Amino acid sequence: MGAVGARVVGPNELTWLEHAVTAMTGFGLHGSEMLDVAVLLTGHVRNLAQQVTAMSSAPTPERAMGSSLHLVLAGREDPFPAVTAAMASAQAMEGQDQALDFGLARILNGVGTLTDARKNRVSGRPKWRPKPAKAGAA
């Protein structure tokens, strides 16, 4: 694998960034936050694309990576009990090959939580507090 260095951003990537920032306009995010969300989404997708490319012969990349990890773990389960248990659970529950959707959902849910909290703060009423009772109500 080559060294990591500066990457040239071309017009296609800039167009994608424009669409991503435009889609987030009105969410209550600052400019730097919109750019950070776009970079986070890009990084998640790019990382998974690199894994898929590296395992291009495998029809299901996460299962292929799981197989590789099983080979590395074989006979070494004791020092890695959490990883061993998580892999066994993922295999039993067929919870593999969902990294893209799972990761995107968690990222977007987190951004939604942030923007919801800001909306509630702006309205002056935190979400978790009940509305005050009207005067004279029993």
C-alpha positions in Angstrom: 0.0 0.0 0.0 1.3 3.4 -0.9 1.9 6.4 1.4 -0.9 8.6 2.3 -0.6 12.1 1.1 -2.5 15.0 -0.4 -5.2 14.0 -2.8 -6.2 16.2 -5.7 -9.9 17.0 -5.7 -11.4 17.1 -9.1 -14.5 18.6 -10.5 -16.6 15.5 -10.0 -15.8 15.3 -6.3 -16.4 19.1 -6.0 -19.8 18.6 -7.6 -20.6 15.8 -5.2 -19.6 18.1 -2.3 -21.8 20.9 -3.7 -24.8 18.5 -3.8 -24.1 17.3 -0.2 -23.8 20.8 1.2 -26.9 22.0 -0.7 -28.9 19.0 0.8 -27.9 20.0 4.3 -28.8 23.7 3.9 -31.5 24.6 6.4 -30.6 21.9 8.8 -29.1 24.4 11.3 -25.5 23.3 10.7 -22.7 25.8 10.4 -20.7 25.8 7.1 -17.8 23.9 8.7 -20.2 21.3 10.1 -21.8 20.7 6.7 -18.3 20.2 5.2 -17.4 17.9 8.1 -20.5 15.8 7.6 -19.8 15.5 3.9 -16.2 14.5 4.6 -17.3 11.9 7.2 -19.8 10.4 4.7 -17.2 10.4 1.9 -14.7 8.7 4.2 -17.1 6.0 5.2 -18.0 5.2 1.6 -14.5 5.5 0.4 -13.2 3.1 3.1 -15.8 0.5 2.3 -15.1 0.9 -1.5 -11.4 0.3 -0.8 -12.2 -2.9 1.1 -14.6 -4.1 -1.6 -11.9 -3.4 -4.2 -9.3 -5.3 -2.2 -11.6 -8.3 -2.0 -13.0 -7.9 -5.5 -13.2 -11.7 -6.0 -15.4 -12.1 -2.9 -19.1 -11.8 -3.5 -19.6 -10.5 0.1 -16.6 -8.5 1.3 -17.5 -8.5 5.0 -17.8 -12.2 5.0 -14.5 -12.5 3.2 -12.9 -10.2 5.8 -14.5 -12.3 8.5 -13.0 -15.4 7.0 -9.6 -13.8 7.0 -10.0 -12.8 10.7 -11.1 -16.3 11.6 -7.8 -17.6 10.2 -5.9 -15.0 12.2 -7.9 -15.8 15.4 -7.6 -19.6 15.0 -5.9 -20.8 18.2 -5.7 -17.2 19.5 -9.3 -16.7 20.8 -8.3 -16.3 24.5 -6.5 -12.9 24.1 -9.4 -11.6 21.9 -12.6 -12.8 23.5 -14.7 -9.7 22.5 -13.7 -9.9 18.9 -14.3 -13.7 18.8 -17.8 -13.3 20.4 -18.7 -10.4 18.1 -17.7 -12.4 15.0 -19.6 -15.5 16.2 -22.7 -13.4 16.8 -22.5 -11.6 13.5 -22.2 -15.0 11.7 -25.1 -16.5 13.7 -27.4 -13.5 13.1 -26.3 -13.1 9.5 -25.4 -9.5 10.4 -22.6 -9.2 7.9 -22.4 -7.1 4.7 -24.4 -4.2 6.3 -21.5 -1.9 7.1 -22.5 0.7 4.5 -26.1 1.0 5.5 -25.4 0.7 9.2 -22.7 3.3 9.1 -24.6 5.8 7.1 -27.7 5.4 9.3 -25.6 6.0 12.5 -23.9 9.1 10.9 -27.2 10.6 9.7 -29.0 9.8 13.0 -26.2 11.6 14.9 -26.5 14.6 12.7 -30.3 14.5 13.2 -29.9 14.4 17.0 -27.6 17.4 16.8 -30.0 19.5 14.7 -33.0 18.4 16.8 -31.2 19.5 19.9 -30.4 22.9 18.4 -34.0 23.4 17.3 -35.2 22.7 20.8 -32.6 25.0 22.3 -33.7 27.8 19.9 -37.3 27.4 20.8 -36.3 27.7 24.4 -37.9 24.4 25.4 -35.7 21.3 25.8 -37.3 18.2 24.4 -37.3 16.2 27.6 -39.3 18.8 29.7 -43.1 18.8 29.7 -44.8 22.0 28.7 -45.7 24.2 31.6 -49.3 24.0 32.9 -51.6 26.8 31.9 -52.4 29.3 34.6 -55.5 28.4 36.5 -55.4 24.7 35.3 -55.9 22.2 38.0 
